[in-house]
Amino acid sequence: MSSGEPATKKSKTDALPEHLSGIPEETKKVLIEIDSVQNEIDGLNEKASEEILKVEQKYNLLRRPQYEKRCEMIKKIPNFWCTAFLNHPQLSSIIDESEEQALSHLSNIEVDEFDDIKSGFRLRFFFTPNEFFENEKIEKEYNLGDTPSTTGTAIRWKEGKNLGKKGDSSSPLSFFEWLSENVDPAHDDIAEVIKDDMWPNPLQYYLLPEMEETGDDFEELIDDEEGLEEVDDEGGSDGEENDA
């Protein structure tokens, strides 16, 4: 090649995976164009995520006074949190009978997301004085950065009252076992359920049995009304036959 001849420009299609090297040239060009557009979409998605994060941070601050107000109201209702947990389809499955009495002392829950929401959050559980442990507050902190980790308050169990050790490693963790252990954040479904489902609206779970009963009563009322309509229809038919 002479020094005056321009260097051969590398084709964009060279960026395709090797296993696609045999496809038609026109298809290669279209794939490259699709990839370029996809990069633009990914860029917009990343920008959207950043803006959504700012909105979430803003509304976390706006919601905080309302959460505090709700917590003060909840304290006036005995066993509110225990009832809500026992009515929750997932959380109820990890609470055994031996734990219900201890859970009845749960007076408040707080969820505190870090300023950078994606980096982690804290769960705080407040308890009234009880026969099981000394702690008034038990906290679990989840760091979701480059090296995810969980740290938590050591529970000071009273003698003979340790609910955190059941001795059966093959069975799923119970609530107080989970509260006692630092579970890998990537596999801690309980924390996610409390943060994303229970905490935003615990009232729906506290009221669940009442709502089901109301639904049953409503269905019975409809059945009764349908039965009355059938009787009326039959009575009307008999009347018409007698007139005939």
C-alpha positions as CSV (number, residue, x, y, z in Angstrom):
1,M,0.0,0.0,0.0
2,S,1.4,3.4,-1.0
3,S,1.8,6.1,1.6
4,G,-0.6,8.3,-0.3
5,E,-3.5,5.7,-0.1
6,P,-5.9,6.3,2.8
7,A,-6.1,3.7,5.5
8,T,-9.0,1.3,5.3
9,K,-11.8,2.4,7.6
10,K,-12.9,-0.4,10.0
11,S,-16.5,-1.4,9.4
12,K,-19.0,-0.9,12.2
13,T,-20.2,-4.4,11.5
14,D,-16.9,-5.7,12.9
15,A,-18.4,-4.9,16.4
16,L,-21.0,-7.7,16.0
17,P,-20.4,-11.0,17.8
18,E,-18.3,-13.5,15.9
19,H,-21.2,-16.0,15.7
20,L,-23.1,-13.4,13.5
21,S,-20.3,-13.0,11.0
22,G,-22.0,-15.2,8.4
23,I,-25.2,-13.2,8.2
24,P,-26.0,-10.9,5.2
25,E,-24.2,-7.6,5.1
26,E,-27.4,-5.7,5.0
27,T,-28.7,-7.4,8.1
28,K,-25.4,-6.6,9.9
29,K,-25.9,-2.9,9.1
30,V,-29.5,-2.9,10.4
31,L,-28.3,-4.6,13.6
32,I,-25.6,-2.0,14.1
33,E,-28.3,0.7,13.7
34,I,-30.6,-1.0,16.2
35,D,-27.7,-1.2,18.6
36,S,-27.1,2.6,18.2
37,V,-30.8,3.3,18.9
38,Q,-30.7,1.0,21.9
39,N,-27.8,2.9,23.3
40,E,-29.9,6.0,23.1
41,I,-32.8,4.3,24.8
42,D,-30.5,3.0,27.6
43,G,-29.2,6.5,28.1
44,L,-32.7,7.9,28.5
45,N,-33.6,5.1,30.9
46,E,-30.5,5.9,33.0
47,K,-31.5,9.6,33.0
48,A,-35.1,8.7,34.0
49,S,-33.8,6.6,36.9
50,E,-31.8,9.5,38.2
51,E,-34.8,11.8,38.0
52,I,-37.1,9.2,39.5
53,L,-34.6,8.8,42.4
54,K,-34.8,12.6,43.0
55,V,-38.6,12.4,43.1
56,E,-38.6,9.5,45.5
57,Q,-36.2,11.4,47.8
58,K,-38.5,14.4,47.7
59,Y,-41.6,12.4,48.6
60,N,-39.8,10.4,51.2
61,L,-39.3,13.7,53.1
62,L,-42.9,14.8,52.4
63,R,-44.3,11.5,53.7
64,R,-42.2,11.5,56.9
65,P,-44.5,13.7,59.0
66,Q,-47.5,11.6,57.9
67,Y,-45.7,8.4,58.9
68,E,-44.9,9.9,62.3
69,K,-48.5,11.0,62.7
70,R,-49.7,7.5,61.8
71,C,-47.3,5.8,64.2
72,E,-48.7,7.9,67.1
73,M,-52.2,6.9,66.2
74,I,-51.3,3.2,65.9
75,K,-49.8,3.3,69.5
76,K,-53.4,3.8,70.7
77,I,-54.6,0.4,69.3
78,P,-53.5,-2.6,71.3
79,N,-51.7,-5.3,69.3
80,F,-52.0,-3.4,66.0
81,W,-48.7,-4.5,64.6
82,C,-49.0,-8.1,65.8
83,T,-52.4,-8.3,64.2
84,A,-51.2,-6.9,61.0
85,F,-48.3,-9.3,60.8
86,L,-50.5,-12.3,61.6
87,N,-52.9,-11.3,58.9
88,H,-50.2,-10.8,56.3
89,P,-50.0,-13.8,53.9
90,Q,-46.2,-14.0,53.9
91,L,-45.2,-12.7,57.3
92,S,-47.7,-14.8,59.1
93,S,-46.0,-17.9,57.7
94,I,-42.8,-17.2,59.7
95,I,-44.5,-16.5,63.0
96,D,-44.9,-19.6,65.2
97,E,-47.2,-19.8,68.2
98,S,-44.3,-19.4,70.6
99,E,-43.5,-16.0,69.1
100,E,-47.0,-14.4,69.1
101,Q,-46.8,-13.3,72.7
102,A,-43.5,-11.6,72.2
103,L,-44.7,-10.0,69.0
104,S,-47.7,-8.6,70.9
105,H,-45.2,-6.2,72.5
106,L,-44.2,-4.7,69.1
107,S,-45.4,-1.1,69.5
108,N,-43.9,0.7,66.5
109,I,-42.0,0.1,63.3
110,E,-39.9,2.6,61.4
111,V,-38.4,2.3,57.9
112,D,-35.7,4.8,57.1
113,E,-34.3,4.7,53.5
114,F,-30.8,6.2,53.0
115,D,-30.5,9.5,51.2
116,D,-29.3,7.6,48.2
117,I,-32.3,5.2,48.2
118,K,-30.4,2.6,46.1
119,S,-27.7,2.3,48.7
120,G,-29.7,0.9,51.6
121,F,-32.2,1.3,54.4
122,R,-32.9,0.7,58.1
123,L,-35.7,-1.2,59.8
124,R,-36.4,-0.3,63.5
125,F,-38.7,-2.3,65.7
126,F,-39.8,-0.8,69.1
127,F,-41.1,-3.0,71.9
128,T,-42.8,-2.4,75.2
129,P,-41.2,-4.0,78.3
130,N,-41.7,-7.8,78.2
131,E,-40.6,-11.1,79.6
132,F,-38.5,-12.1,76.6
133,F,-35.7,-9.6,76.1
134,E,-34.3,-6.3,77.5
135,N,-34.2,-4.3,74.2
136,E,-36.7,-1.5,73.7
137,K,-35.4,-1.0,70.1
138,I,-34.0,-3.5,67.7
139,E,-32.5,-2.3,64.4
140,K,-31.4,-3.9,61.2
141,E,-29.4,-2.0,58.6
142,Y,-29.0,-3.0,55.0
143,N,-26.2,-1.7,53.0
144,L,-26.7,-2.4,49.3
145,G,-23.6,-0.9,47.8
146,D,-20.6,-2.7,46.2
147,T,-20.3,-5.1,49.1
148,P,-23.9,-5.7,50.4
149,S,-24.1,-6.4,54.1
150,T,-26.5,-6.5,57.0
151,T,-25.9,-5.4,60.5
152,G,-28.3,-5.6,63.4
153,T,-28.8,-5.0,67.1
154,A,-27.8,-7.9,69.4
155,I,-31.0,-9.1,71.2
156,R,-30.5,-9.3,75.0
157,W,-32.6,-12.3,75.7
158,K,-33.8,-13.0,79.2
159,E,-32.9,-16.3,80.7
160,G,-34.8,-19.2,79.1
161,K,-36.6,-16.9,76.7
162,N,-34.4,-17.0,73.6
163,L,-36.7,-17.2,70.6
164,G,-33.8,-16.7,68.2
165,K,-32.6,-20.3,68.3
166,K,-34.9,-23.1,67.4
167,G,-32.2,-25.7,66.8
168,D,-33.6,-26.8,63.4
169,S,-31.3,-25.4,60.7
170,S,-33.3,-27.1,57.9
171,S,-36.5,-25.2,58.5
172,P,-37.2,-21.6,57.3
173,L,-36.3,-18.8,59.7
174,S,-39.0,-17.7,62.1
175,F,-39.5,-14.0,62.7
176,F,-37.3,-13.7,65.8
177,E,-34.6,-15.9,64.2
178,W,-34.6,-13.5,61.3
179,L,-34.5,-10.6,63.7
180,S,-31.5,-12.1,65.4
181,E,-29.5,-13.0,62.4
182,N,-27.8,-10.9,59.7
183,V,-29.1,-12.4,56.5
184,D,-27.6,-11.7,53.1
185,P,-29.5,-8.7,51.7
186,A,-29.8,-10.4,48.3
187,H,-31.8,-13.2,49.9
188,D,-33.7,-11.3,52.6
189,D,-37.3,-11.4,51.4
190,I,-38.7,-10.7,54.8
191,A,-37.0,-7.2,54.9
192,E,-38.3,-6.4,51.5
193,V,-41.8,-7.4,52.4
194,I,-41.8,-5.3,55.5
195,K,-40.3,-2.3,53.7
196,D,-42.2,-2.4,50.5
197,D,-45.6,-3.9,51.5
198,M,-46.3,-3.8,55.2
199,W,-44.8,-0.4,56.1
200,P,-46.6,1.6,53.3
201,N,-50.0,0.5,54.4
202,P,-50.3,-1.8,57.5
203,L,-53.9,-0.8,58.0
204,Q,-55.1,-3.0,55.1
205,Y,-53.7,-6.0,56.9
206,Y,-54.9,-5.1,60.3
207,L,-58.5,-4.8,58.9
208,L,-58.2,-7.9,56.7
209,P,-60.4,-10.3,58.8
210,E,-63.1,-7.6,59.2
211,M,-63.0,-7.0,55.4
212,E,-63.4,-10.7,54.7
213,E,-66.3,-10.9,57.2
214,T,-67.9,-7.9,55.5
215,G,-67.5,-9.6,52.2
216,D,-69.1,-12.8,53.4
217,D,-72.0,-10.8,54.9
218,F,-72.4,-9.0,51.6
219,E,-72.5,-12.3,49.7
220,E,-75.1,-13.7,52.1
221,L,-77.2,-10.5,51.6
222,I,-77.1,-10.9,47.8
223,D,-78.1,-14.6,48.1
224,D,-81.0,-13.7,50.3
225,E,-82.2,-11.1,47.9
226,E,-81.9,-13.5,45.0
227,G,-83.9,-16.0,46.9
228,L,-86.7,-13.5,47.6
229,E,-86.8,-12.5,43.9
230,E,-87.2,-16.2,42.9
231,V,-90.1,-16.6,45.4
232,D,-91.7,-13.4,44.0
233,D,-91.3,-14.7,40.4
234,E,-92.9,-18.1,41.4
235,G,-95.7,-16.3,43.2
236,G,-96.3,-14.1,40.1
237,S,-96.5,-17.1,37.8
238,D,-99.0,-18.9,40.1
239,G,-101.2,-15.8,40.1
240,E,-101.2,-15.6,36.3
241,E,-102.1,-19.3,36.0
242,N,-105.0,-18.9,38.5
243,D,-106.3,-15.9,36.5
244,A,-106.2,-17.9,33.4
